Amino acid sequence: MLHKNHQFDVIITGAGPAGATCALTLHGKGLKVALVDKSVFPRDKICGDAVSSVVRRVLNQINPDLAEQLMAFEPKASITQATVYSPSFHTLTVRFSKVGYCIPRLKFDNWLYEHAVNHPDITAISGVGVKSVATHETGVSVTLDNGETITGKVLVGCDGAHSIAAKQLANFKVDRKHYSGAVRQYYKNVANLDGQTLEIYLLEDYLPGYFWIFPLANQEANVGFGMLSETIANQKIDLKKSIQDIINKIPEVKERFKHAEAIDGIKGFGLPLGSKRYPISGNRYMLCGDAASLIDPWSGEGIETAMESGKFAGEQLLKQWASGDFSAKALAGYDERVYKKMWPKFRNHYYLQKLLSDRIPLINGLVRLANIPWINKRIAKLM
Ligand SMILES: Cc1cc2nc3c(=O)[nH]c(=O)nc-3n(C[C@H](O)[C@H](O)[C@H](O)COP(=O)(O)OP(=O)(O)OC[C@H]3O[C@@H](n4cnc5c(N)ncnc54)[C@H](O)[C@@H]3O)c2cc1C
């Protein structure tokens, strides 16, 4: 193969939002970059498909043309608000200060990926997984599933929730207190679907956790249910059965799905949450996105943080390039920048997750209280 024993400056493992954004940040700076992914794009990623307004901001910082393209992207639903249903089915609607989108990841990720690899300085190696990674004094080496090895000066691990880079370089292990599991299924013709509203249900028998209905274009919806992995394990919860029970047995939800049709099967995946701080860089490597455990512990959003961390990692590399110093000490500035930006929100959302947990009267009370206009306005500002 062309890339056999190839030497690169930077090897990015994983070409999802984190990896593609890192590649876009490094493009045009005179570096030879490899972007390796085990999948061939377009590929699906199990997700709620909610692309927050921060994504547009990050794209705008890298290349304003990409932000423009995202605004014109089709098919998409433009999201202006979220409605939270309490266990007593009281509602709280919060309007977002900036519009977000719902776009199937199959399409969003492919769009971003195509932009990243559409440059001669970015070499796409796709359809072959990373088997092992190693760093040494003068560089990094990545062995692929087909037995080939590629080498580089630095590695950026963007290979998602089951990251090889995080396991082998940073010794990451799943901590169920800071990890969630969730399932997703696509539907069409869910009744009374508001194309601009994310629906989040905090349901009495399914706490702590939430069921969601997120609108997509063409009367389709992304429907899902997620919970903290610790609860799933302790209470032996079957997420696939839970989502079916919610849809088939809870009257308010059942009514909505009377004429709805599932488009695909129920699929599940893990969410490494940002409620615990990890060292996310070391000698000649940095980790981004899910590989660095950067999902918001309350909302479950991880696309924006994946992209922002991918951008930060790219910028950290560019800063270090002239000196060629990729030591753990030199790259520690990446950890600082990521956590300075993300930790205050992660920490607050972790406290919120802990506070609400399965406290039904408290959730019911807070949802009602948050309908008071001035409180509602404050919440909207925080979104
Ligand atoms: C059910 C569910 C719902 C979610 N809903 C939302 C939501 O609505 N909004 C939101 O913002 N976030 C959501 N998230 C979180 C979001 O999906 C992730 O945070 C986001 O995808 C992280 O991007 P990433 O680039 O770090 O990783 P990924 O998107 O997972 O990309 C990693 C890439 O690495 C590749 N890869 C993996 N292993 C290897 C290997 N060994 N070798 C080579 N390549 C490899 C994969 O093929 C993949 O392309 C949800 C997650 C789940 C599970």
The ligand as an ORCA input file, in Angstrom:
! r2SCAN-3c Opt
* xyz 0 1
  C     -26.241      7.614     22.124
  C     -25.392      8.870     22.078
  C     -26.017     10.099     21.876
  C     -25.234     11.263     21.776
  N     -25.856     12.440     21.458
  C     -25.121     13.546     21.248
  C     -25.728     14.735     20.756
  O     -26.934     14.779     20.473
  N     -24.940     15.827     20.581
  C     -23.614     15.807     20.850
  O     -22.940     16.855     20.709
  N     -22.995     14.677     21.266
  C     -23.703     13.531     21.452
  N     -23.088     12.364     21.820
  C     -21.631     12.385     22.015
  C     -20.909     12.404     20.657
  O     -21.396     11.373     19.833
  C     -19.392     12.224     20.851
  O     -18.961     13.007     21.923
  C     -18.618     12.623     19.581
  O     -18.904     11.735     18.542
  C     -17.116     12.633     19.854
  O     -16.394     12.835     18.671
  P     -14.960     12.154     18.478
  O     -14.431     12.650     17.207
  O     -14.175     12.333     19.720
  O     -15.258     10.583     18.415
  P     -16.086      9.753     17.329
  O     -17.137     10.576     16.724
  O     -16.482      8.495     18.015
  O     -15.010      9.434     16.213
  C     -13.981      8.524     16.478
  C     -13.481      7.949     15.158
  O     -12.395      7.064     15.454
  C     -12.515      5.909     14.664
  N     -11.841      4.824     15.377
  C     -12.216      4.220     16.522
  N     -11.340      3.268     16.858
  C     -10.381      3.275     15.902
  C      -9.214      2.522     15.685
  N      -8.847      1.547     16.505
  N      -8.479      2.789     14.590
  C      -8.835      3.788     13.730
  N      -9.931      4.525     13.881
  C     -10.698      4.277     14.959
  C     -14.012      5.689     14.505
  O     -14.307      4.941     13.333
  C     -14.535      7.119     14.435
  O     -14.665      7.579     13.108
  C     -23.825     11.192     21.938
  C     -23.221      9.953     22.167
  C     -23.989      8.804     22.236
  C     -23.305      7.481     22.446
*
